[in-house]
């Protein structure tokens, strides 16, 4: 077979064929011509036929010539995915036997009569192939169809021809990281360029196109310039020196991946890089010299403690200290060990000491870590300390029964709580001595010590989060002193452990979540909780649905991921909407505490990549969720407010009834301020005996005490009258206002010194020439002698009586 490539340029495309040799005869092969162009209008049948890509899969030569089988490679027809113009024309096929009569065209294969069905169909008359659905390259990349040409009787006119349709990719998929949070680890003091970790992302688009060409970048980091990322591989490396765990224990980065060579769709993930510890800090003593004392003739007794500091990771071999006595103890009378809780050195006496032989020991104590110190870190002078031990002469001082003594106080214990009784004994035999106790060291002033019994109380509530505690322990020094001459004393170390109580239930951090209604879409929702208590009374937490609502477990599941997080997922598909899930979160305390939370879950319809599409149900998820505890508190507050308002109304009503009962109990609208008499010409401004309306409203009000001073004499009172009684006391609790008024009238009638009375009033001089006469009824006749009253007759019948009385004398 000799291949011959024939090129036919038709709208920029090329076609290669092969020449077939059979029985050593050369038989010409017909050239399959086709056109590829998109149909942009559908105005007429002729225009459709002209604009649709035209393909002649069957074409022969002149009649009478013998036809042989031929092998043609038909170019693939490309159709873009996500094409919205549906239905759309794809290609038109024709047979060169169209002139012999009508030809019926048909196609078969996936997308036509095989699953997925109905994507393509063909016009059996014109041979135009139509696209009837939106294509998705990520589901099906290409369709392989077979085209048939039949006559009107259904007899094949040509052999079936393969027709391949390829789906062109579009950038319709966002790159996705393999996990939302990446965790890395690197030792401190790492050199630049050290590989920390690698982040991985994938893109569902065609990897042969730029739609799936990913680029990585760091968009945010706490310490800029500390880390870099390879944009092609996603490897994260150190950039500069300076990683110090004692300064920064971990770093948080935000990395981004984008397709289209970094210019297309993007996504982000969080990266947490933990810094590992190296022994790059030598232990140092808290002070250069320590002064301790120990009685003679005692052994296996702890003398005291020496403190050290180390900035390395607490509890690790880089932090734990090993002590040794390098000088000052030739007989080996002392030993020193490490307290693993506080990292302090405990100095002890292992052999009895004699004050007469050696009264003081000067020890040199050295401190170093269990792990080897980095060669680049120099040892400081603070790695050694001088410990002076004083050997006290007998009379031997008191000895604490337990030194150091360990006591425990529960968290939140009120002031005045008992701690312990820290007692000491006097080793002297036959000597009855009294021992007095005192506090030597109480850094936080938390303790109260009874000087006689050694009983210790708390003066304040011990806070387990106080900086005065070292690993939950509080250290105090107690001194016991005897009454010998001279008095001797001993110092004991009291280590108080503040026991953490499980007095706080865990609290759910989320109130509102959003999930896809289809459990196969999305990745569920990550839940987390927090607890104010400290371990071991806090995490690990346990998340579960409330057993009282067992029906929820049919559609929902909650699975613990770690000590503080859990995953909420849908088991079966549910309708979109807002759901209130009763979620029970419990801690690991002793006993464990649990709290019921109401979680607002918005279930929505999601697309293929698990992104929630807009729906009415999602509108409710925008509101902040409210827990059951908060709801109960709000309802109780409202109820308490209503009770207070009701009590206030009852109190007001009761007080009003008590105040108005009596004289004015039947008057509902008493707006009088006082009682004024306008028809009296009595005392004027000096009249201070007007009725007090308060006395009328509340007769039970006590009468003010009588003044000791003599009341003033009224100028308008007759001088012959006696002084009025002062004050004028009303009757006790009169039955009504009429009785009270009658009593007042009787009192006034019996007292001629009070108004009203008819007498001439003397006022201050008003000047001369006044035409006004006196207003007194007694002297009124003096000024009316010359008055003419005849004009009253002209005023009408109503004034005739006055005219008769005064007009004619």
Number of C-alpha atoms within 10 A of each C-alpha: 8 8 11 11 11 13 12 15 12 12 10 8 12 13 18 16 19 16 18 19 13 10 5 7 8 10 14 16 19 15 19 18 17 24 20 19 15 14 17 12 11 12 8 9 9 10 13 18 18 14 19 22 21 20 19 15 25 20 15 17 13 7 7 6 10 10 14 11 8 12 10 18 12 18 14 15 17 14 19 15 21 16 14 12 11 11 15 19 25 23 25 24 26 21 21 15 16 13 8 8 9 13 26 23 22 21 24 18 18 18 21 18 14 11 10 12 12 14 18 24 22 22 15 16 12 18 25 23 22 18 21 17 18 16 21 18 21 15 8 12 15 20 17 14 18 15 19 22 27 18 17 11 8 10 11 15 17 17 14 16 16 19 20 15 18 17 20 18 22 18 18 16 19 20 24 20 19 12 11 10 15 20 14 18 15 19 16 21 17 19 15 15 14 15 19 20 17 16 24 14 20 17 21 16 21 18 13 9 13 18 26 25 21 26 21 25 19 22 11 13 17 11 11 11 10 16 20 20 21 15 18 14 14 22 16 23 20 20 18 16 13 15 22 18 20 16 9 13 15 17 18 16 20 17 22 25 31 25 24 16 17 20 14 18 19 18 15 20 19 19 22 15 18 19 21 18 20 22 23 22 21 24 27 23 23 14 13 13 15 18 14 19 17 28 29 23 16 16 17 13 20 20 26 24 21 23 14 19 19 20 16 21 18 15 12 14 15 24 24 26 26 19 24 17 20 12 12 16 14 9 7 11 14 24 19 22 16 18 14 11 13 19 22 22 24 18 23 19 21 16 17 15 22 17 17 11 8 12 16 17 16 15 20 17 21 20 21 21 20 15 15 13 18 12 9 7 11 11 15 11 10 17 19 23 22 20 21 17 21 19 21 23 17 15 19 22 27 25 22 22 12 15 18 22 18 16 17 15 18 17 17 16 15 13 15 14 17 16 18 18 15 25 22 27 16 22 17 13 8 6 10 11 15 14 24 19 23 17 20 14 15 16 13 15 12 15 21 21 20 15 16 13 14 22 16 19 18 19 15 17 16 24 16 23 13 11 11 16 19 15 14 19 20 24 21 21 17 23 23 28 22 23 14 16 7 8 13 20 25 24 26 26 23 22 18 19 21 22 16 20 19 22 18 19 22 27 20 23 10 18 17 20 20 17 24 27 23 20 18 15 18 19 14 19 17 16 20 21 22 18 20 13 20 15 15 14 22 27 21 18 26 22 26 19 20 17 12 8 11 9 11 15 15 10 13 17 17 21 15 18 15 13 15 20 20 20 17 21 20 24 16 13 14 15 12 19 18 20 16 14 16 20 19 19 23 23 30 19 23 12 11 16 18 19 16 20 23 21 20 23 22 22 25 24 20 19 13 10 11 18 14 19 11 11 14 11 17 20 12 16 20 12 11 11 17 15 18 15 12 11 12 11 11 12 11 12 12 12 12 12 12 12 12 12 12 12 12 12 12 12 12 12 12 11 12 12 12 12 17 18 15 19 21 17 16 11 11 8 7 11 7 8 9 11 11 9 9 6 7 12 15 17 18 10 6 12 11 8 12 10 14 11 13 12 14 22 19 18 22 14 13 9 12 8 7 8 9 6 6 8 12 8 12 15 12 19 20 14 11 7 11 11 17 15 11 11 13 12 11 16 13 11 14 17 11 14 14 11 13 19 14 11 15 17 12 11 16 16 14 10 15 16 21 21 19 15 16 12 16 15 14 8 8 5 6 7 6 6 6 7 6 7 11 14 11 13 10 11 13 12 10 10 11 12 10 7 9 12 15 15 12 18 16 10 11 9 11 10 13 17 12 14 19 14 10 16 16 9 6
